[in-house]
Amino acid sequence: MVTTGIVMAVAITAGTTIILLAVGLPFLLASIRGRQLLTTGLPREAEVESMGDTGVTVNGQPLVSFGVLVRPGDAAPYRVTHRQTLPRIPMGLIVPGAVVPVRVDPANAARVHIDWAAWRPAFGPA
């Protein structure tokens, strides 16, 4: 009887661990890749063309699907769809037409990450 209880406890713990890994691991990997891109990516600007709610919240921040027009400076602008969390501070200021700093993967230009630490709101002429 005691052995059955221990087996059930181990099975429940293992099942819970597997579920948590299956759900959380993709977010963890995306976060790691994004942080890496912030240090190794090429600094560029991008114009937000569209935003969509994914229905997912990560640490109290909404995960947003951004459609951006990346402006590499030395080549023609190109469009990228990118999913990233939107911090609370720029929320409401980041709308279609806003320009945000991004980091672009030198090996894959379609892989971008918005650099919220470098973002500064741009207001019209004074």
Secondary structure, DSSP 8 states (H G I E B T S, - for coil): -HHHHHHHHHHHHHHHHHHHHHHHHHHHHHHHHHHHHHHHSEEEEEEEEEEEEEEEEETTEEEEEEEEEEE-SSS--EEEEEEEE--TTTTTT--TT-EEEEEEETTEEEEEEE-GGG--------
